[in-house]
Amino acid sequence: MSYGHFVSLALLLVMAPAAAQVPLPPPRPAGIENTRPSAGSQAAAASPSSTGTLPSGKMAGPGEDGASCAARLAELGIKAEPVPELRNGACGAKSPLKLLQLPQGVDVAPPAIVTCAAAEAFVKWMQEGVAAEAERHLAARLRRILIGTSYECRSRNRQAGSKLSEHAFANALDVMGFEFEKRRPIPIVSRPDESPEAMFLAAVRAQACEHFTTVLGPGSDAAHADHLHLDMRERKRGAKLCQ
């Protein structure tokens, strides 16, 4: 063995124990990747049906106040209350809502403080993604979506010196899990198995990318190991971040 090979082997042996101690996040579910909205997902559909389903595309108009948004959502079976303008330094939202209950009697627990656009994206995700996938994979009816954080004046991942989080503008929600009728709740956790629960979580996470511009969860990083972060951050050319 040459001297150079001997030095290289010695360095590997010294460095190996340190590397083995570095914790790795759980694997990212298959099918979760950075995407841009397709033309089909952006196309506007017809007016809401009698079942209270939101049409495709954002409904929130520019400058719409919370009261008019809440009234319009009420016609679709959505319980929401206007909230006074939020102001806290650089944080805040002009016309936020307190989102209480979604169509089909699905509770938001605790109620989430969000913008009108974020509320509508959340409702569409519940209807087209969560409720539908619960029936498909679990044969269960969705009863409640569990929220960790909605509006909160803080930086990204609570790291000092970082840019403000979308939570600081009532433009994001953290979903901790789901409750159903006649079945145990399902928390947001990494599930590498092929159980119905794992397939349900993977499906609703992929569906979230159709309605939100940012989706982060288990496998993205350590800060999102126990919840789904969903937000409506605007990016150039409509780019999305789905991890």
C-alpha positions in Angstrom: 0.0 0.0 0.0 1.4 3.4 -1.0 1.8 6.2 1.5 -1.0 8.2 -0.2 -3.5 5.3 0.1 -2.5 4.8 3.8 -3.2 8.5 4.6 -6.6 8.4 2.8 -7.7 5.3 4.7 -6.6 6.8 8.0 -8.7 9.9 7.4 -11.8 7.9 6.5 -11.5 5.9 9.8 -11.2 9.2 11.8 -14.1 10.9 10.1 -16.6 7.9 10.1 -17.7 8.0 13.7 -18.6 11.7 13.5 -20.6 11.3 10.4 -22.5 8.4 11.8 -23.7 10.6 14.7 -25.4 13.2 12.3 -29.3 12.5 12.4 -31.0 12.3 9.1 -34.6 13.3 8.4 -37.1 10.6 7.5 -37.3 9.8 3.7 -39.5 12.1 1.6 -42.6 10.4 0.4 -42.6 9.4 -3.3 -44.2 11.8 -5.7 -43.5 14.9 -3.7 -41.4 17.3 -5.7 -41.0 20.9 -6.8 -43.7 21.6 -9.4 -45.2 24.4 -11.3 -49.0 24.7 -11.7 -50.2 23.0 -14.8 -52.6 24.8 -17.2 -55.3 22.4 -16.1 -55.0 23.1 -12.4 -55.2 26.9 -13.1 -58.2 26.8 -15.4 -61.4 28.3 -13.9 -64.4 26.1 -13.7 -68.1 27.0 -13.7 -69.8 28.6 -10.7 -70.1 26.7 -7.4 -72.5 23.8 -7.4 -75.3 23.3 -4.9 -73.0 21.0 -2.9 -70.9 24.0 -1.9 -67.8 23.1 -3.9 -65.4 25.9 -4.6 -64.6 26.5 -8.3 -61.1 26.1 -9.6 -58.7 29.0 -9.4 -58.4 31.7 -6.7 -61.7 33.4 -5.9 -60.3 36.1 -3.6 -60.4 39.4 -5.4 -57.7 42.1 -4.8 -58.4 44.2 -1.8 -61.5 42.1 -0.8 -62.4 42.8 2.8 -62.8 40.0 5.4 -66.5 40.6 5.8 -67.4 40.2 2.2 -65.2 37.1 1.9 -66.8 35.5 5.0 -70.3 36.2 3.6 -69.4 34.7 0.2 -67.9 31.6 1.9 -71.0 31.3 4.1 -73.0 30.7 0.9 -70.9 27.6 0.3 -71.4 26.1 3.8 -68.1 27.5 5.2 -68.1 29.1 8.7 -65.7 32.0 8.9 -65.6 35.3 10.7 -63.9 38.5 9.7 -61.0 39.5 12.0 -59.7 43.1 12.5 -56.6 44.1 10.6 -53.5 42.5 12.1 -50.5 44.7 12.7 -47.3 43.8 14.6 -44.3 45.6 13.1 -43.6 44.1 9.7 -46.1 41.3 10.4 -49.8 41.5 9.7 -52.7 41.0 7.4 -55.2 43.6 6.2 -58.4 41.5 6.0 -57.9 38.2 7.7 -60.6 35.6 8.6 -61.1 33.2 11.4 -61.8 29.9 9.7 -64.0 27.7 11.9 -65.7 25.0 9.9 -65.5 23.7 6.3 -68.3 22.2 4.1 -69.7 18.8 5.2 -69.3 19.9 8.9 -65.5 19.4 9.0 -64.2 21.4 11.9 -60.9 23.4 11.9 -59.5 22.9 15.3 -58.4 25.2 16.6 -59.9 27.9 14.3 -57.2 29.3 11.9 -56.5 32.9 11.3 -55.8 33.2 7.5 -56.2 35.4 4.5 -59.2 34.8 2.2 -57.0 33.2 -0.5 -55.4 30.8 2.0 -58.9 29.9 3.4 -60.2 29.1 -0.1 -57.1 27.0 -0.9 -57.6 25.1 2.4 -61.3 24.5 1.6 -60.5 23.2 -1.9 -57.7 20.9 -0.5 -60.1 19.5 2.1 -62.8 18.8 -0.5 -60.8 17.6 -3.5 -57.9 16.0 -1.5 -58.4 15.1 2.2 -62.1 14.1 2.2 -61.9 12.3 -1.1 -58.7 10.4 -0.1 -60.1 9.5 3.3 -63.0 7.8 1.6 -60.7 6.1 -0.9 -58.0 4.8 1.4 -59.7 4.6 4.8 -63.4 4.2 4.0 -63.9 6.9 6.6 -65.6 10.3 6.8 -63.4 13.3 7.7 -64.5 15.0 10.9 -61.8 17.5 11.9 -58.5 18.9 10.6 -56.1 19.6 13.5 -54.1 22.9 13.2 -50.9 23.7 15.0 -50.2 27.3 13.8 -51.8 29.8 11.5 -51.1 33.5 12.1 -47.9 34.0 14.1 -45.5 36.9 13.9 -42.2 35.0 13.6 -39.3 34.2 11.3 -39.0 31.1 9.1 -38.5 28.0 11.3 -38.2 30.5 14.2 -34.5 31.0 13.3 -33.1 34.3 14.4 -32.1 36.5 11.5 -34.2 34.6 8.9 -36.8 36.2 6.7 -40.4 36.4 8.0 -42.5 33.3 7.7 -45.7 33.3 5.7 -47.3 32.7 9.1 -46.4 36.3 9.8 -48.9 37.4 7.1 -51.7 35.0 7.9 -50.8 33.3 4.7 -49.9 29.8 6.1 -51.2 26.9 8.1 -49.6 24.0 9.9 -51.7 20.8 9.8 -50.9 18.4 12.6 -53.3 15.6 11.7 -56.9 14.5 10.9 -59.8 13.1 12.9 -62.6 10.9 11.5 -65.9 9.4 12.4 -65.6 5.9 13.8 -61.8 5.6 13.4 -58.7 6.6 15.2 -57.0 10.0 14.4 -54.1 10.1 12.0 -51.2 12.4 13.0 -48.7 13.8 10.4 -45.7 11.5 10.8 -43.3 9.7 8.5 -44.8 6.4 7.5 -42.6 4.4 5.1 -44.9 1.4 5.1 -47.7 0.7 2.6 -50.6 0.8 5.1 -53.8 2.6 4.3 -52.8 5.4 6.7 -49.5 5.8 4.9 -51.1 5.9 1.5 -53.7 8.4 2.8 -51.0 10.8 4.1 -49.0 10.5 0.9 -52.1 11.3 -1.2 -53.2 14.3 0.8 -49.7 15.7 0.7 -49.5 15.4 -3.0 -52.9 16.9 -3.4 -51.9 19.9 -1.3 -49.4 20.8 -4.0 -52.3 21.4 -6.3 -53.7 24.1 -4.1 -50.8 25.7 -2.2 -47.6 27.2 -3.5 -45.5 25.7 -0.6 -45.9 22.3 1.0 -43.3 21.0 3.5 -43.6 18.0 5.8 -41.8 14.9 7.2 -38.6 14.4 5.2 -38.3 18.1 4.1 -36.2 19.0 7.2 -36.2 18.5 11.0 -38.5 21.5 11.5 -41.4 19.9 9.6 -41.1 16.3 10.9 -44.5 16.3 12.6 -46.7 18.5 10.5 -47.6 19.8 7.0 -46.7 23.4 6.4 -49.0 24.9 3.7 -48.7 28.5 2.4 -49.6 30.7 -0.5 -46.3 32.5 -1.0 -46.0 34.1 -4.4 -43.0 33.2 -6.6 -41.7 34.2 -10.0 -43.4 32.5 -12.9 -45.8 30.7 -10.6 -43.2 28.3 -9.2 -44.1 26.0 -6.3 -42.1 24.3 -3.6 -43.3 20.9 -2.7 -41.1 18.8 -0.5 
